[in-house]
């Protein structure tokens, strides 16, 4: 089977480059879905469409004793491509800055390699399901699409990889327990009467109130939640006003709230809204808060991590598995783990001795040897699941 993965690698690299050059943001992944559908069907793999974008495919025993699922996410980010690669994004303002094109090529490679040994899967009573998920980068994410469509029914274990540009290609970061953080979206709108900047005392100084909220709300949360929970409210978008001498009537801030501890995350109900209103009240400005619950932490099952560790050794070498730590990143793979046990691995994408890139930045460059490494590991992990 590993020989089949290796045979596929040149084509997988070309497919990944095509995906990279033609990115699609969340819930618009129609071209990507069509490409996957055509490719899988060309290899005699049955495909089930999701209601909008994305798909589910499966190989192996029709009535399995055990079913493992491998998940890839399809969507890109609204980030301009600054990589200057020959296959850089051709879509203005959009690129695969999180490596989802690599995830897709990895799971596609595992699917085609496992299809090539399907008789062995049937003999083992094993089925492998491939979840090509849309809309990981938004809240609520496309993991709910999979669950609502019944894609997790009958699945005993689910596995995934996520690109990690901080570790070398050929290595895989593994850890038991929490590996990501809970992540929510916070959308705050302030409203007031507006007025002249020469007379802030006769109106409501909304811009000043917004500035206070931007600094005081994260500070207040850090004092209302257990410090060990690692709470971080960070603003990504702020806007108010159109003129230097006009106090605006509305202001807006959008950010993410991340928490390492799932219990503190569950206890958040209403707290952000109350604090925002209390901060705005002295300035006679009203605050409306949309607290959009996103994802709980991804919590890796130790038995699934042990499986991935064995797969790393068999597919990549005895030293391929390396330790990794919990991050403040959010991942809606966590919702799939509500249905069964599983784990997410961090796939090394850094060229040894090369530059360390950051995710969600337009200059991200991934060592394409990661495609072969990920496909080899996931294919072996699926086979070892029986």
Steps between C-alpha positions, in 0.01 A plus 500: 500500500784741577637433154161605362514827697849565369386430144222755544716776650593684178132519404399601854748787487354621170147474637598692811654775288180526299298531820743761629467704182120485512399555865141535615380646829255331736179365348605591146726197441314390186803456273689310769201275563455431129869414461489256792177342378638445150834366625350257751241369255770456237661258746170319560446649846137572588428861594214656700453875465437722799207744471708793375872437459727219613448126473538162668657191343572149625698189411520157658253256651134578425395370844812569704595387845693824540485834318761775519456845348767731361409868484626783279379860489461678167465875551752780458524836676423858390873578506705624200767258376849647553694176443618582144484128419448395137167352610395791723131579533336635188205630703554855630488528878465125565761232566564174681678663793419214739604199291156357429611427144766273650248332730280430199786351295608288799157343556446459125832315478405274790163430336651396167767286666245322719273445202789317333502245785124487553487116499728501805270750674198283429682194634572689822139619532623858480342802331673835460287810457640822358349826621572793271359779714409853395519818706745425778606865521160644601267471798297287509724283286444224250552221753133553582419432133666161531321411821161621373544297181562182700863473392610402851248220538674166536844657538708349779799733474580821312848630415635818342818696440564871517802672346754624752767728347691508829621137472705332229351312211513125562403544864154495658402673824294282735353554846240334722211714621425861400696616197306815404288759681133583512433785259199734467427807291420826679311766304438829685296795370490828692229759432448858615356830377818621328604866498775759463848426633504849656216402735557143623335591832171575322483166321646155551866460403456169328854475361650547847261238636602261223866551582430427866310185408785377281740506795273456801296202381803269460634627834170441679470147361849421628377588852167320479633168371757264650844622381596137435232489229721707269226736382593729208261748340670652194340748260541453128270771360411844641319786331321821596440833333587667171619849597747649747252752644193276530427267791341201326168347596621141458819306553587138449759249620543137398739257665560150626482372855724201567514289817713195575269356765172350377324535836569874518381525139171335591453743792529809280126530434406871500820625662645677193171679433466620860856629519474685168181675607653598834810646329292705253239622751699789659535660156125481432564262212307178452680175417353210308708183507474194284693220670517228237601173659755340272683184604614324815863385523612202294568233761710215363412152622818327629420176315462693172830680565666163565364381165642806323833449673518141369402625155772766509760240586386263224453767232766761578755350740548446870585863575217657297260556790595804710330663801270796451318737736148633526451817298244781504396414147141383449392203288147377430636146476411512870131458410578173320656372821159540665391201290794263552858484621782629285799729473653780297870493414720797414665440163845652471535727197827688561799425281778391740717802566254721313281792594227456762175636355177588679153371422237750377766714335514545124869414470453143631713251307471129569763237422304274268670190636237536774239367257668161472567490875139574591351261246733218606424548869121524465480204264700285741299626799175404325635153424621452857158596636349157434 
